[in-house]
Amino acid sequence: MKGWMSMGGAVVVAAAAALSAIPAAAQDAATVARVSVSRSWALPLFQQWSIRPYAAARMAAGDGRAYVATREGRLFAVDAASGGVDWVRDLGGRISGGPAVGEQGRIYAGTDQGKVYALAADNGDTAWEGQVSSEVITAPRVGAGMVFVRTADDFLWALRAADGGSRWSFNVEGRSLALRGGSRPALDDGRVFVGFSSGELVALNAGDGAPRWREAVATPSGRTELERMVDVDAAPRVVDGTVIAAAYHGAVVALDVADGQQLWKRNFSVYNDPAVAGDRVFITTADQAVIALDRSNGGTLWTQKELADSGALSAPVVTEEAVVVGDGDGRITWFHRDSGKLIGQIDLGPSPVHGPPLALEGGVVLALTDQGTLHRLVRP
């Protein structure tokens, strides 16, 4: 690499010659099913990264770039069209939450040391550095002049977006055994919604953290701690006055945003974020099913078990036509949004894809394998 510059104990890579995208023509032919899926480039970002299915890599996109954070502490800004690396920032600690694209041209990420960073999107320079109580376990949520983060000790923190100072915090008494991850907060109309390892979803005033309501998404049952684990790891989705939430060893529920009243409930074990598009809710379950539900009543519209023997699935991502999912066998699969029919699939190699793909405009999907290669995929 070239262009390393020290900045206050952190490292910025202005140019990364060793990190160049490999043209698709130079790669081994990918296995494609049903519909042709082309691969524009593949960019090796790191050599090996041990990822748990419940805490897989996350990406974010904004202004033509993809931002990818590694557990080793590096944040990459990659040109989404060409695969060129615009900059790399070393945060000096394992990145455990983020990245997230926010206001004022900033990127946000949190570390296992409880540090939260706001960085300039164009060059990775530090705007501010904040501190919370423990490891950050979700991507920050930015809005209402604040940055909301969940921590491993079951706290939700609200930091000022201007300078990273603490505005308020809230916590519930969590369970001794929880999944390795957390529920990314959702923000809507002055309220923030977040799940906890107790199996509860809580609605708070965004301005001061005052609770509005709390509702159990799952109730512990069973003889062992493992059987009684009811973590709400999935990020809630808020749409048209309804909150969609899901829990491991629990259910998928729809709640009224005003008072938390349950509108419908389906008994599925889910640890990945649901996706909502139009009148449908899409989920991937702990037993490797991809399911479409009617958003109005929770009825099942279709169930796809094509990936049942593929190991843990990623969260679903929705494009204009399809629901896109990564799996433990290293494949990316496209299912038709309306019918659930498999309409495209590409094999990226032996490394699993546990992190959710990133859907961009024009049918482009970015996928990051657990071994650290970022792929740009296009399905015509």
N, C-alpha and C positions, 0 to 999 in steps of 0.2 A: 504494500500500500504506500501511497505518498500523500503529502499534505497534512501530516499529523500536527496538531497545534494544541498546546496545553492551555486550558482556560479555567483557572481557579480550582485545580485539582481534577477537573474533568477533561476528557479528550474529545476533540472534534476531528473527524476525517473529512477534509475538504474534497478529496478525490480518492476513489478507491479502485485503482487499476486492477487489483486482483479479484475484485468482485464485478465481473462483467457477465452480462447475460449470454447464454449459449443459444444460438439460433436453433429453431426447431429442426431445420434440415440437418444439423450436425448431431442430433440425438438419435437414440434408438427409436424405432417406430413404436408409438404408443398403441395399446390395445383399445379399440373403439367398438362400441356396440350400438346398433340401431341407427343412429344418426352420426354423421361425421363430426368429430370435435377436433379442432386444430389447436396446436400449441405454438404460440408465437415465440416464446423464449422461456428459459429456465435459469434462475439466478441462485447459485449456492450462497447463502448468507452465513451459514455456520456449519461445521462438520457433523456434530452429534449433539443431540439435546434430548435428555430423558424427559418425556412428557406423560403425566398421568391423564387418562381420558377426561377426568373431571376438572382439570385445570390446564387445558390445552392453550396453544398459542393464540393470540388475538391480533387482529390487524384493524386498521382504520384507513379511510381514504378521504382526501380533500384536495381541491385545486390541482387535480391531475397527478397527485402523488399517492402512493401507498406507504403507510407507516407501519413498521414491523418491529416489535420489541422482543428481545431474547432474554432468557433467564440469566444469561451471563452479564446482563446489564447494558447491552447495546441497543440503541434505537436507530433503525435505518429509515431513511427517506428515499424511496425508490420511484423513479419516473414510471408511471403505470403504463405508458405507451411503449417505451423503448427498453425498459429494464435497467436503465442506467442508475447508479447510486448517486444521488445529489449530495447527501451528507450522512455521516454516522456520528452519533453522540454516545459516549460512554458515561453512564450515570454513576459508576463506582459502586454499584450494588445490584443485586438480582432484581430485575423488573418483574414484579408479581401482579401488577394491575395496570392495564392499559395496552396500547395507547388509546387516546380519545382526541378527536378534533373538536376544538371549541371556538370560543369567541376571540376576536381581536387577532386573528391569524396565529393562534397558539395551539400547541400540542401538549397533552397532559399525560402523565404516567406516574405510577407509584411503585415503591420498592419494598423488599422484605424487611427493611429497617424502619419502615413507617414514614419514609420521606415521600413527599408529593412534589413533582416538578411541573412547572409551566415553561415550555420552550417555544422559541420563535419557529414557526413552520418553515420559513424560508432558509434558515441556516442552522437551526438547532441551538442557538444561544439561549442561556438561561434567563427567563424573565423573573422568576422567583422560585424559591424552595420552601415548602412548608413541612410541618412535622405533625404526625398523628400518633395514636397510642400504640399501634402494633402494625404488623404486616398488612399492606394494602392487598386485598384479594379480588378486587373487581376493577374494571376500567372506570375511571371517573365519569361522572355525569355533570355536564356544564350547563348552567342556565340560571336565570333570575339573579344574575350577578354573583353566583357562587359556584363552587366546585364540590360535588358530593362524592364521598368515597366510603366504601365498606371495608372494615378491618377484621382481622382474624379473631379478635376478642369480642365479636358481635356488637361493635359500635358502628354507627353511621355518623360521619363527620361532615360538617358544612364549612368550607373554607372560603374566604373572600377571593373572588376571581381577580381582583385588582392586585393583591399583594400576598395571598396565601395565608393570611392570618386566620385563626380559628373564629368562627362565628357562633357555632353551637355544636353539641354532640348529643347523641341519643343511643341508648343500648337496651337490650333485653337480656334476661338470663338465658344463656344458650345451653346446649347439651354437651356432654363430655365427649361425644363422638359425632363428628360431622364430616361431610364431604370436603375434599380439598378444593375449595372455591367458595364463591359467594354470589349473592343476588345483586346484580348491578342496579342501582336506583333508577327509577323512572320519574319523570317530572311532567306535571300537567297542571295548568291553571293555578299556580301558586301552591301546589301540593307536591310532596315527594313521596313515592311509594317504594317500599323496600322489604325484602324477605329476610328471615333470620333462621338460624339452626334450630330454633324452637318449633319450627313448622308454621310460624305466623307470618302474615303479611301486615305491615303497619303503614298507615297514612299519616303524614306529619305536615304541619305548616312549613313551607319552604323558608319563610322569613325568620322564624324563631325556634323551630323544632318542636312546637307544641303538638302532641298527639291528637289526631282527629278521630281515628278508630283503629282497631286491630282485630284481625280475623284469622282463625286457624285454617290453614290450607290442608294440613294433615295432622292426625292425632297419633301419638306413639302407641304401638301395640306389639306384642311378642315377648318372648322370654329373655332374649339377649339384647345387649346394647346395639348390635348390628341390626337386628330385626326392628328395633325401636327408633332407628335413625329416620328423621323426617325433615331433613334439611330443605329449605326453600332456596335452592341454588340458582334457579332459572330467573332471569330478569323479567319483571312484570311488563306487560304491554298495556298501554292506555289508549283507548279509541272510542270515540262517540259515547262518553259517559260510562264506559265499562272498563274494568281492570281485569286482564287475563293473567292468571298466575298459576304456577305449577310447583309441585314438590316431589322429592324423591321418597319412595314408599308412601306416596300420598295420592294426590289427585290433580287434575286440571280444573280450575274453577273460573267462573266469571262473577265479578263482584261489582256492585254499584259504587261509583267513585265517591258519591256523597256520604254514604254511611256504612259501606262495607257489606251491605246485605247481599247474600248469595243469590245469584240469578240462575245458575246451573252448575253442575258438578259431574265430572267424569273420572272414574277411577283408573288412572294411568300413572305409572311411576316414571317421572321425568326429572332429569337434572340439567338438560340443555335448555337454552332460551327458546321459547316458542316464537314463531313468526306469524304476523297478521297481515293479510292482504285482502282488501275488499270485505266480503262477508265470510271469509274463511280464516281458521286458525290452523297452523301447521305445526306438528310436533314430531320429535324423534324420541322414542321411548327407551327405557333401560333394557328392554328385550329386543332392541334393534328393529323396531317397526317405524315406518313413516306414515303418519296419519293426518288426514284433513278433517277438521270438525267445522260444523256450522256455527258461526260466531253468535248467532241469535239464540240458539238453544242447546249447543253442545253435541248435536247429533253427528254421527259418523258419516262423512260423505264418501270417503274411500280409505282403504288401508293397504299399504304396500309392504310386503315382507320379502322382497327380492334380496335385501341385504341382511337377512336374518342370521347368516353364518359368517358375517364380515367383521365381527368384533364390534367395539363401541363405535357409535355413529357420532358425527358432529351435529351441532345445531343446524336446523334447516335455514336456508337463505332463499329468498324469493326473487325471481326475475320477472320480466313481463309475461313470460309464458310458462315458466317452470319453477319447481322447487328443487334446489340443489343441495346435495348432502355429500360429505366426505365420510370415509369409513376406515376401519382398522386394517384393511387389506391394501390401502394406498390408492383407492379409486375415488373418482368424483362422478356422481350419478345425477342425471337430470330426470325428474318425473314431471309429467304434464300437470299443471295446476288444477285443471278441471276434472280430469279422469284418473290421475294417479299412474297412468301408463308410463313405463320406462321409455324415454325418448332419446337418451344419450348417455354414454359412459366412456370414461377414459381411465386407463391404468397408469398411474404416475410412478410405479415401481414398488419395491418391497416395503418402503417406509409408510406407516400409517398416516392418515390425515385426520387428526382429531379436532383441530381447530376449525371453526366454521369458515367456509369460503367467503370471499368478498365479492359482491356483485357490483359491477360498474356499468356505465352506459354502453349501449351498442351490443349487448349480449356477452360482454367480456366478464370473465370470472377469474379472480386470483385465488390460488390455493397454495398453502404452505404445508409441506410435509414435516413430520416430526423430526426428520434428520436435517431440516434447515434449508430446503430448496423451495424457492418461490416460483410458481408457474403461472404464466398468463395463458388462459384458455379462451377459445372462442367457439361457440356453437352457432352455426348459421341459422 
